Amino acid sequence: MATKKVSRIAVLTSGGDAPGMNAAIRAVVRTAIFNKIEVYGIVRGYSGMIEDDIYKMDSKSVANIIQRGGTILKSARSDEFKTPAGRKKAFNNLKKKEIDGLVVIGGDGSFTGALKLSEEHGIPVIGLPGTIDKDCYGTDSTIGFDTAVNTAVENIDKIRDTADAHDRLFIVEVMGRDAGYIALNAGIATGAETILLPETKTDIESVIIGLKRKERRKKLVNLIVVAEGDELGGASEVAKVVKERLPKIDTRVTILGHIQRGGSPSCCDRLIASRMGYHAVVALNEGKRNVMIGIQNGNIVHVPLEDAISKKNQGIDQELLKISHILSI
């Protein structure tokens, strides 16, 4: 339901950092200033809101940050904010500065906290999906995914070079505790022979049979890409089984880890973040509340925060799964 326009808003980043968050902050700040709305930055997410680590931002505050990874507002976990008393304390700090609108850049957990704050204290909230895992309902893209998957591809390409030089099997683990989008996309893009995802059942027997078949064909260079949330337990567990069953294969494990969170955001992530940040302020200025800014088929959409939190996205693209199987033969 539409409500009055805002005059003073705050922006924060919460949860895991993602390349492009700075571009989103920049867009929020400068769009607010253009619309004659005062804007504040909250440092360290909900922890900073509770501790009143809030400062006024201007156009200069976000100069020269669009190309930077991480987040200038930093991010932190807050157990205190999970309690009604903690949220009350946080809201009082917003009220003290007469902040009447909030932009939260993060994922499901961040949106859950934002929605509770809004329901308990009436402040309108707009969410921006900032997560490298691309696992938010209601949007085709999330801030950080494109950069993370390109980082994975760049590093896996280098690993394949050394695998080829030594005739080795490399098992590479990428991020994705609950979602396999990075693994699937990076695996196809780097020509992986096997891709293991949290969304699919891991048939280790099929993996072993496939490696035996390739061994008979004298295909000594193989690449397995594993999402960290794979049911077998990640790259190290997969390697343990392979080494037990196929001891003659020279097997190595590489865990890419947090390298996927860092680095300068890609053009795609800078554009997505800029569009979303702009539309977050527009939505608040139009009186909208408690929605996530998403992108569907290239168009900006407003997804109720409750849906973004409670509903699951459409899942792994089955066509991409089929393509990955066909191209790995």
C-alpha positions in Angstrom: 0.0 0.0 0.0 1.4 3.4 -0.9 2.4 5.7 1.9 3.9 9.2 2.2 7.1 10.0 0.4 10.4 9.8 2.4 12.6 12.8 3.2 15.6 11.1 4.9 16.8 7.5 4.1 19.6 5.2 5.2 21.5 2.5 3.3 23.3 -0.5 4.7 25.0 -3.7 3.4 24.5 -6.9 5.3 25.5 -10.6 5.2 28.3 -11.8 2.8 29.9 -9.1 0.7 29.4 -9.2 -3.0 31.2 -7.3 -5.9 28.9 -4.5 -7.0 27.7 -3.5 -3.5 29.6 -0.3 -3.7 28.0 0.5 -7.1 24.6 0.0 -5.5 25.5 2.3 -2.5 26.7 4.9 -5.0 23.4 4.7 -7.0 21.3 5.0 -3.8 23.2 8.0 -2.5 23.3 10.0 -5.7 19.7 9.2 -6.7 18.5 10.3 -3.2 20.5 13.5 -3.6 19.0 14.2 -7.0 15.6 13.8 -5.5 16.4 16.1 -2.6 16.3 13.3 -0.1 18.9 13.3 2.7 20.8 10.0 2.8 22.8 8.3 5.6 25.2 5.3 5.6 25.0 2.6 8.3 28.4 1.0 9.0 28.5 -2.7 9.6 24.9 -3.5 8.9 22.5 -4.1 11.7 25.3 -4.0 14.3 26.1 -0.5 13.2 22.4 0.4 13.4 22.2 -0.8 17.0 25.5 1.0 17.9 24.4 4.2 16.1 27.3 4.0 13.7 25.4 6.1 11.2 26.7 9.1 9.2 25.4 11.5 6.6 26.5 10.9 3.1 26.9 13.2 0.1 27.9 12.8 -3.5 31.6 13.0 -2.6 31.1 10.1 -0.1 30.7 7.7 -3.0 33.2 9.1 -5.4 35.6 6.6 -7.0 34.0 3.5 -5.5 32.0 2.0 -8.4 35.1 -0.1 -9.5 35.9 -1.4 -6.0 35.0 -4.8 -4.6 33.7 -5.3 -1.0 31.6 -2.6 0.6 32.6 0.8 1.9 29.9 0.5 4.5 31.3 -2.9 5.7 29.2 -5.8 6.8 28.7 -7.8 10.1 26.5 -10.3 11.7 24.3 -9.2 14.6 22.7 -11.7 17.0 21.3 -8.8 19.0 19.3 -7.6 16.1 17.5 -10.9 16.0 15.8 -10.0 19.2 12.9 -7.5 19.6 14.9 -5.5 22.1 17.8 -5.2 19.6 15.5 -4.1 16.8 13.9 -1.5 19.1 17.3 -0.1 20.0 18.2 0.0 16.3 15.0 1.8 15.3 15.4 4.4 18.0 18.7 5.3 16.5 17.0 5.7 13.1 14.2 7.7 14.7 16.7 10.0 16.5 18.1 11.0 13.1 14.5 11.2 11.6 15.3 8.5 9.1 12.0 7.4 7.5 13.2 4.9 4.8 15.7 2.1 4.6 17.6 0.4 1.7 19.1 -3.0 2.7 21.6 -4.6 0.3 22.0 -8.3 1.1 20.3 -11.7 0.9 17.5 -13.7 2.6 18.8 -13.2 6.2 19.2 -9.5 5.7 15.7 -9.2 4.2 14.3 -11.2 7.1 15.7 -8.7 9.6 14.5 -5.7 7.5 11.0 -7.0 7.3 10.8 -7.6 11.0 12.0 -4.1 11.7 9.4 -2.7 9.4 6.6 -4.7 10.8 7.4 -3.8 14.4 8.2 -0.1 13.9 6.6 0.9 10.6 9.7 2.1 8.7 9.4 1.3 4.9 12.2 -0.9 3.6 13.5 -1.7 0.1 15.8 -4.7 -0.4 18.4 -5.1 -3.1 19.6 -8.7 -3.7 23.3 -8.7 -3.1 24.7 -12.3 -3.1 27.2 -14.1 -5.3 25.1 -17.3 -5.0 22.2 -15.9 -7.2 19.7 -17.7 -4.9 17.1 -15.0 -4.3 13.5 -15.6 -5.4 12.0 -13.2 -7.9 15.0 -12.0 -9.7 17.1 -13.3 -12.6 20.2 -11.6 -11.4 21.8 -10.7 -8.1 24.5 -8.2 -7.4 27.8 -10.0 -7.4 27.0 -13.3 -9.2 28.5 -12.3 -12.6 31.8 -11.2 -11.1 32.0 -14.3 -8.9 31.4 -16.7 -11.7 33.9 -14.9 -13.9 36.5 -15.1 -11.1 35.9 -18.8 -10.9 36.2 -19.3 -14.6 39.5 -17.3 -14.7 41.0 -19.4 -12.0 39.7 -22.7 -13.3 41.2 -21.9 -16.7 44.6 -21.5 -15.0 44.2 -24.7 -13.1 43.4 -26.6 -16.4 46.7 -25.4 -17.8 48.7 -27.0 -15.0 46.4 -30.1 -15.1 47.3 -30.5 -18.8 51.0 -30.0 -18.1 51.0 -32.9 -15.6 48.2 -35.1 -16.8 46.2 -34.6 -13.6 42.6 -34.7 -12.4 41.7 -31.5 -10.6 38.7 -31.3 -8.3 37.9 -27.6 -7.9 35.5 -26.4 -5.2 33.5 -23.2 -5.8 31.2 -21.4 -3.4 27.5 -22.4 -3.2 26.4 -23.8 0.1 22.8 -24.1 -1.0 22.8 -23.2 -4.7 24.9 -24.5 -7.5 24.7 -21.6 -10.0 28.4 -20.7 -9.8 29.4 -24.3 -10.2 27.1 -25.0 -13.1 27.9 -21.9 -15.1 31.7 -22.0 -14.4 31.8 -25.7 -15.1 30.2 -25.4 -18.5 32.3 -22.4 -19.3 35.6 -24.2 -18.5 34.7 -27.5 -20.1 34.5 -29.5 -16.8 33.9 -33.2 -17.3 31.8 -33.4 -14.2 29.8 -30.8 -12.2 28.4 -31.6 -8.8 25.6 -29.4 -7.3 23.6 -29.2 -4.1 20.3 -29.3 -6.2 21.1 -32.7 -7.8 21.9 -36.1 -6.3 25.5 -36.9 -6.4 26.0 -40.3 -8.0 29.7 -41.0 -7.2 29.5 -44.3 -8.9 28.8 -42.6 -12.2 31.7 -40.2 -11.6 34.0 -43.2 -11.0 32.7 -45.0 -14.1 33.2 -41.9 -16.2 36.8 -41.4 -15.0 37.5 -45.1 -15.7 36.1 -44.7 -19.2 38.2 -41.6 -19.9 41.3 -43.4 -18.5 40.8 -46.2 -21.0 40.6 -43.6 -23.8 43.9 -42.1 -22.5 42.2 -38.9 -21.5 44.4 -38.1 -18.6 43.4 -34.5 -18.0 40.0 -34.2 -16.2 38.3 -31.4 -14.3 35.5 -31.8 -11.7 33.8 -28.7 -10.5 32.1 -29.1 -7.1 29.8 -26.6 -5.3 30.7 -26.5 -1.6 27.2 -27.6 -0.7 27.3 -30.8 -2.7 25.8 -33.7 -0.7 29.1 -35.7 -0.6 30.7 -32.8 1.3 32.7 -30.8 -1.1 35.9 -31.3 -3.2 38.0 -32.9 -0.4 35.4 -35.7 0.2 35.0 -36.3 -3.6 38.8 -36.6 -3.9 38.9 -39.0 -1.0 36.6 -41.4 -2.8 38.4 -41.0 -6.2 41.8 -41.7 -4.6 40.5 -44.8 -2.9 38.8 -46.2 -6.0 41.3 -44.9 -8.7 44.7 -44.7 -6.9 46.6 -44.5 -10.2 45.0 -41.2 -11.2 47.1 -38.2 -10.1 44.4 -36.2 -8.2 44.6 -32.7 -6.8 42.1 -30.5 -5.0 41.7 -26.7 -5.2 39.3 -24.8 -3.1 38.7 -21.3 -4.5 37.0 -20.0 -1.4 36.6 -16.3 -0.7 38.6 -15.3 -3.7 35.2 -15.4 -5.5 33.8 -12.6 -3.2 36.6 -10.2 -4.0 37.8 -8.2 -7.0 36.6 -5.3 -9.1 32.9 -5.9 -10.2 32.2 -6.8 -13.8 30.5 -4.4 -16.1 27.3 -6.5 -15.7 27.4 -6.2 -11.9 28.0 -2.5 -12.0 25.0 -2.0 -14.3 22.7 -4.3 -12.3 23.7 -2.6 -9.0 23.3 0.9 -10.5 19.8 0.1 -11.8 18.7 -1.5 -8.6 20.1 1.3 -6.4 18.3 3.9 -8.5 15.0 2.0 -8.5 15.2 1.5 -4.7 15.1 5.2 -4.1 12.4 5.7 -6.8 10.3 3.1 -5.0 10.7 4.7 -1.6 10.0 8.1 -3.1 6.8 6.8 -4.6 5.7 5.5 -1.2 6.4 1.8 -1.8 7.5 -0.3 1.1 8.8 -3.8 2.0 9.7 -4.9 -1.5 12.8 -6.2 -3.1 14.0 -4.7 -6.4 14.5 -7.6 -8.9 15.2 -8.0 -12.6 13.1 -10.3 -14.7 13.6 -10.6 -18.4 15.6 -7.4 -18.3 12.8 -5.5 -16.6 12.8 -4.1 -13.1 10.2 -5.7 -10.8 9.0 -5.1 -7.2 8.9 -8.4 -5.3 7.3 -8.4 -1.8 10.0 -9.0 0.7 7.9 -11.7 2.3 8.0 -13.6 -1.0 11.7 -13.0 -1.5 12.3 -14.6 1.9 9.8 -17.4 2.0 9.6 -18.6 -1.6 12.3 -20.6 -3.4 13.6 -19.6 -6.8 12.9 -21.7 -9.9 16.0 -23.7 -9.3 18.8 -24.9 -11.6 18.2 -24.5 -15.3 17.4 -28.0 -16.6 18.6 -27.1 -20.1 22.0 -26.0 -18.8 22.2 -29.3 -16.8 21.4 -31.3 -20.0 24.0 -29.2 -21.9 26.6 -29.8 -19.3 26.1 -33.6 -19.5 26.2 -33.7 -23.3 29.3 -31.5 -23.7 31.3 -33.5 -21.1 31.3 -36.8 -23.1 
